[in-house]
Amino acid sequence: MSTVLTPQSTVAEVQTALAELDDPRMRAVNEKHGDDLGVNLTKLRGLAKALKSNQELAEQLWATGETATRLIAILICKPRVFTLDDLERWLREARTPKVQGWFVNYVVKKSKHLEDLRRMLVEDADPIVASAGWELTAHQVVKAPENLELTNLLDTVEAEMKTAPERLQWAMNNTLAQIGIEHEPLRSRALQIGEDLQVLADYPTPPGCTSPFAPIWINEMVGRKSAS
């Protein structure tokens, strides 16, 4: 019989429910992308919905260090109660791509500390931590460009993206594309940087999806804006 979760459930009960959903084949696929996760995300979200919002339980789940359990923690935590120190600690502990991505999108982007945290992380010596800073930078390119020196960002991307580790490279590439999409005066330079560096130019892209290669991505999104 499957474990039924309620707002009163314990960490052990959450772990049991997740273990019951674990699919070794899914785990094998996800592990190729750096995520030790074997649980269908729709089902995982269903477990979190049953638990409801609970910061205390979220902190206990996070402390397990387990990817699936931490994803539950992110879904049930209260983003606005995190201090700047809390956000930095959780982000430094978020080592797998899915946990980091969810924490950035579902928690940090809802926080009043977003910009302070971005500034702290973007030049971090740890490339995984720095990648979170660059993902937040890409967000700010769209939402709060007045906080950024866009020309300086392009200088950094031009100098460092080609040789950056994979996750940091992806985040820098995201920032490059967003500058090109959102800021017309800098678009030609963003396109030229993408062409010169050729980062992700050969990335296999499924039919109907947009290539992550910055020049293709920028032109595709600008074209869509013009057509709308």
C-alpha positions as CSV (number, residue, x, y, z in Angstrom):
1,M,0.0,0.0,0.0
2,S,1.4,3.4,-0.9
3,T,2.2,6.0,1.7
4,V,-0.3,8.8,2.0
5,L,1.2,12.1,3.0
6,T,-0.6,14.8,5.1
7,P,0.6,18.2,6.5
8,Q,1.6,16.3,9.6
9,S,3.9,13.8,7.8
10,T,7.4,13.3,9.0
11,V,10.7,13.3,7.1
12,A,10.8,9.5,7.2
13,E,7.3,9.3,5.8
14,V,8.2,11.6,2.9
15,Q,11.3,9.6,2.2
16,T,9.2,6.4,2.2
17,A,6.7,7.9,-0.2
18,L,9.5,9.0,-2.6
19,A,11.2,5.6,-2.4
20,E,7.9,4.0,-3.5
21,L,7.9,6.2,-6.6
22,D,11.5,5.6,-7.5
23,D,12.0,4.3,-11.0
24,P,15.5,2.9,-11.7
25,R,15.2,3.5,-15.5
26,M,14.3,7.1,-14.9
27,R,17.1,7.5,-12.5
28,A,19.6,6.1,-15.0
29,V,18.5,8.7,-17.6
30,N,18.6,11.6,-15.1
31,E,22.0,10.6,-13.8
32,K,23.4,11.2,-17.3
33,H,22.5,14.8,-16.8
34,G,23.9,15.0,-13.2
35,D,20.6,14.5,-11.4
36,D,20.3,11.4,-9.1
37,L,16.6,11.4,-9.4
38,G,14.2,8.6,-10.2
39,V,10.9,10.1,-9.3
40,N,8.4,11.5,-11.9
41,L,8.2,15.2,-11.2
42,T,4.4,15.3,-11.6
43,K,4.0,12.7,-8.9
44,L,6.6,14.5,-6.8
45,R,4.6,17.7,-7.0
46,G,1.6,15.8,-5.9
47,L,3.4,14.7,-2.7
48,A,4.4,18.3,-2.0
49,K,0.8,19.5,-2.6
50,A,-0.4,17.0,0.1
51,L,2.2,18.4,2.6
52,K,1.2,22.0,2.0
53,S,3.4,25.0,2.9
54,N,5.7,24.1,5.9
55,Q,9.0,25.9,6.4
56,E,10.0,23.8,9.4
57,L,9.5,20.5,7.5
58,A,11.2,22.0,4.4
59,E,14.3,22.7,6.4
60,Q,14.3,19.2,7.8
61,L,13.9,17.7,4.3
62,W,16.6,19.9,2.9
63,A,19.0,18.7,5.7
64,T,18.8,15.1,4.3
65,G,20.9,16.1,1.3
66,E,18.8,13.9,-1.0
67,T,17.8,15.3,-4.4
68,A,14.2,14.2,-4.4
69,T,13.6,15.2,-0.8
70,R,15.2,18.6,-1.4
71,L,12.9,19.2,-4.4
72,I,10.0,18.6,-2.0
73,A,11.6,21.0,0.4
74,I,11.7,23.7,-2.3
75,L,8.1,23.2,-3.2
76,I,6.8,23.5,0.4
77,C,9.1,26.2,1.8
78,K,8.2,29.8,2.3
79,P,10.5,31.9,0.0
80,R,9.9,35.2,1.8
81,V,11.1,34.0,5.1
82,F,14.7,33.3,3.8
83,T,17.4,35.7,4.9
84,L,20.2,36.5,2.5
85,D,22.4,34.1,4.5
86,D,19.8,31.4,4.2
87,L,19.6,31.8,0.5
88,E,23.3,31.7,0.0
89,R,23.7,28.6,2.2
90,W,21.0,26.7,0.4
91,L,22.3,27.7,-3.0
92,R,25.9,26.6,-2.1
93,E,24.4,23.3,-0.9
94,A,22.4,22.8,-4.1
95,R,24.8,20.9,-6.2
96,T,22.6,19.0,-8.7
97,P,21.2,20.9,-11.7
98,K,17.5,20.2,-10.9
99,V,17.8,21.3,-7.2
100,Q,19.8,24.4,-8.1
101,G,17.4,25.3,-11.0
102,W,14.3,24.9,-8.8
103,F,15.7,26.8,-5.9
104,V,16.7,29.7,-8.2
105,N,13.4,29.8,-9.9
106,Y,11.0,29.0,-7.1
107,V,12.7,30.6,-4.1
108,V,15.4,33.2,-5.0
109,K,13.4,34.9,-7.7
110,K,10.6,35.5,-5.2
111,S,13.0,37.1,-2.6
112,K,13.7,40.7,-1.9
113,H,17.4,39.6,-1.6
114,L,17.7,38.5,-5.3
115,E,20.0,41.3,-6.4
116,D,22.2,41.2,-3.3
117,L,22.6,37.4,-3.8
118,R,23.3,37.7,-7.5
119,R,26.1,40.1,-6.8
120,M,27.6,37.8,-4.2
121,L,27.5,34.7,-6.4
122,V,28.3,35.8,-10.0
123,E,32.0,35.9,-9.5
124,D,32.3,33.0,-7.1
125,A,35.3,30.8,-7.5
126,D,33.1,27.7,-7.5
127,P,31.7,27.4,-11.1
128,I,28.5,25.7,-9.9
129,V,27.8,28.5,-7.5
130,A,28.7,31.1,-10.1
131,S,26.3,29.5,-12.6
132,A,23.5,30.3,-10.2
133,G,24.7,33.9,-10.1
134,W,24.7,34.1,-13.9
135,E,21.2,32.5,-14.1
136,L,20.0,35.3,-11.8
137,T,21.9,37.8,-14.0
138,A,20.0,36.5,-17.1
139,H,16.8,37.1,-15.1
140,Q,17.8,40.6,-14.2
141,V,18.6,41.4,-17.8
142,V,14.9,41.0,-18.5
143,K,13.4,42.2,-15.2
144,A,15.8,44.8,-13.7
145,P,18.5,45.8,-16.2
146,E,19.0,49.1,-14.4
147,N,20.9,47.0,-11.8
148,L,23.4,45.8,-14.4
149,E,26.3,47.1,-16.5
150,L,25.3,45.3,-19.7
151,T,28.3,46.2,-21.7
152,N,30.6,44.9,-19.0
153,L,28.6,41.7,-18.9
154,L,29.2,41.2,-22.6
155,D,32.9,41.9,-22.1
156,T,33.0,39.1,-19.5
157,V,31.0,36.7,-21.6
158,E,33.3,37.3,-24.6
159,A,36.4,36.7,-22.5
160,E,35.3,33.8,-20.4
161,M,32.3,31.8,-21.8
162,K,34.3,29.7,-24.3
163,T,36.4,28.0,-21.7
164,A,33.9,28.0,-18.8
165,P,32.8,24.7,-17.2
166,E,29.5,23.4,-18.7
167,R,26.9,24.7,-16.3
168,L,28.6,28.1,-16.0
169,Q,28.9,28.2,-19.7
170,W,25.1,27.5,-20.1
171,A,24.3,30.3,-17.7
172,M,26.6,32.8,-19.4
173,N,25.1,31.8,-22.7
174,N,21.6,32.5,-21.3
175,T,22.7,35.9,-20.2
176,L,24.2,36.6,-23.7
177,A,21.0,35.6,-25.4
178,Q,18.8,37.6,-23.1
179,I,20.9,40.8,-23.7
180,G,20.5,40.2,-27.4
181,I,16.8,39.6,-27.2
182,E,15.8,42.4,-24.8
183,H,18.3,45.2,-25.6
184,E,18.3,46.3,-29.3
185,P,21.3,48.7,-29.0
186,L,23.5,45.8,-27.9
187,R,21.9,43.1,-30.1
188,S,24.5,43.3,-32.9
189,R,27.4,42.9,-30.5
190,A,25.6,39.9,-28.7
191,L,25.1,38.3,-32.1
192,Q,28.7,38.8,-33.0
193,I,30.0,37.4,-29.7
194,G,27.9,34.3,-30.3
195,E,29.1,33.9,-33.9
196,D,32.8,34.3,-32.8
197,L,32.6,31.9,-29.9
198,Q,30.4,29.3,-31.5
199,V,29.4,28.0,-28.0
200,L,26.6,25.4,-28.4
201,A,26.5,25.9,-32.2
202,D,26.4,22.1,-32.7
203,Y,24.0,21.4,-29.8
204,P,21.5,18.8,-31.0
205,T,18.1,20.5,-31.0
206,P,14.8,18.5,-31.4
207,P,12.4,19.5,-34.1
208,G,10.1,22.4,-33.0
209,C,12.6,23.6,-30.4
210,T,14.8,26.6,-30.5
211,S,18.6,26.1,-30.6
212,P,20.5,27.3,-27.5
213,F,23.1,28.7,-29.9
214,A,22.9,32.4,-29.1
215,P,22.6,33.9,-32.6
216,I,19.8,31.5,-33.6
217,W,18.1,31.9,-30.2
218,I,18.2,35.7,-30.4
219,N,17.0,36.0,-33.9
220,E,14.2,33.5,-33.3
221,M,12.9,35.3,-30.2
222,V,13.2,38.8,-31.8
223,G,11.3,37.5,-34.8
224,R,8.5,36.2,-32.7
225,K,8.2,39.5,-30.9
226,S,8.1,41.4,-34.2
227,A,5.3,39.0,-35.5
228,S,3.2,39.4,-32.4
